[in-house]
Amino acid sequence: MRKSLTKSERIHKKQDIRNVFRHSRRIEREGLVIRCRENGMNYNRVCISLRRGFKNAVKRNRAKRILREIYRTNKYQMKQGFDLVFILSPGEYSFFELEKKVLALLQSNNQLEHEGE
């Protein structure tokens, strides 16, 4: 598995995103929601979305960049074959606290293959 986040690993089509929202499991914790749906492929696809309220583009882009990096660095631990949509509420987040939230949510939903890492 490549360590980069390739174009095929992103959900781009409006219909695919709509399907994830209609037919998915929702798990949430303290300002972060993850929607998860099987996609029938042998790899995961991801979409990152932010709720309204991020006041400026710098904060919005930083939050998206952090979430993409968290996914990219931890994707080898995740079970494959799912579409994942990360939805983040406004706030100040450090990389490490957000990573902790993401991994805790994925672990509670049994999305991680290697639970101890």
C-alpha positions in Angstrom: 0.0 0.0 0.0 1.3 3.4 -0.9 2.0 5.9 1.8 0.6 8.8 -0.2 -3.0 9.7 -0.6 -3.7 8.9 -4.2 -6.6 10.3 -6.4 -8.3 6.9 -6.4 -8.4 7.0 -2.6 -10.5 10.1 -2.5 -14.3 10.3 -3.0 -15.0 12.9 -5.6 -18.4 12.1 -7.2 -21.4 13.8 -5.6 -23.4 10.5 -6.0 -20.8 8.6 -4.0 -20.8 11.1 -1.2 -24.6 11.1 -1.2 -24.6 7.3 -0.9 -22.2 7.4 2.0 -24.5 9.8 3.9 -27.6 7.8 3.1 -26.4 4.3 3.8 -23.7 4.5 6.4 -22.9 4.0 10.0 -22.3 7.2 12.0 -19.9 7.4 14.8 -19.1 10.6 16.6 -17.1 12.1 19.5 -16.4 15.6 20.6 -16.8 17.6 17.4 -15.8 14.8 15.0 -18.1 12.6 13.0 -17.0 9.6 10.9 -19.5 8.1 8.4 -18.5 4.6 7.2 -19.9 2.5 4.4 -18.6 -0.6 2.6 -17.6 0.2 -1.0 -16.9 -3.2 -2.5 -13.4 -2.4 -3.4 -10.1 -3.6 -1.9 -9.1 -0.2 -0.7 -10.6 2.7 1.3 -11.8 6.0 -0.1 -11.9 9.1 2.0 -13.7 12.5 2.0 -13.0 15.3 4.4 -15.7 17.8 5.2 -16.0 20.7 7.6 -19.1 22.0 9.3 -20.0 25.7 9.0 -18.3 28.0 11.4 -14.7 27.9 10.5 -14.2 31.7 10.2 -11.4 31.9 7.7 -9.8 29.9 5.0 -6.5 29.4 6.9 -8.2 27.5 9.7 -10.4 25.5 7.3 -7.4 24.5 5.2 -5.3 23.6 8.2 -8.0 21.4 9.7 -8.4 19.6 6.3 -4.7 19.2 5.9 -4.4 17.7 9.4 -7.2 15.2 8.8 -5.8 14.1 5.5 -2.4 13.6 7.1 -3.9 11.6 10.0 -5.7 9.4 7.5 -2.6 9.0 5.3 -0.3 8.0 8.1 -2.7 5.6 9.7 -4.4 4.0 6.7 -2.3 0.9 6.9 -4.0 0.1 10.2 -7.5 0.4 8.9 -9.6 -2.4 7.5 -9.9 -2.0 3.7 -13.0 -1.8 1.5 -14.8 1.2 3.1 -15.8 4.7 2.1 -15.1 7.1 5.0 -16.3 10.6 5.4 -14.7 12.7 8.2 -16.8 15.7 9.3 -15.1 18.1 11.7 -16.8 20.9 13.8 -15.2 24.3 14.2 -12.5 24.6 16.9 -8.8 24.7 17.6 -7.3 21.3 17.1 -3.8 20.1 17.5 -2.5 17.2 15.3 -2.1 14.9 18.2 -5.5 15.4 19.9 -7.3 15.1 16.6 -5.3 11.9 15.8 -6.3 10.5 19.2 -10.0 11.2 18.5 -9.9 9.7 15.0 -8.2 6.5 16.1 -10.5 6.2 19.1 -13.6 6.5 16.9 -12.2 4.0 14.4 -11.3 1.5 17.1 -14.7 1.8 18.7 -16.2 1.0 15.3 -13.9 -2.0 14.7 -12.3 -0.3 11.7 -8.7 -0.9 12.9 -7.0 -4.2 12.1 -4.2 -3.7 14.5 -5.9 -2.6 17.7 -2.8 -2.2 19.8 -0.9 0.2 17.5 
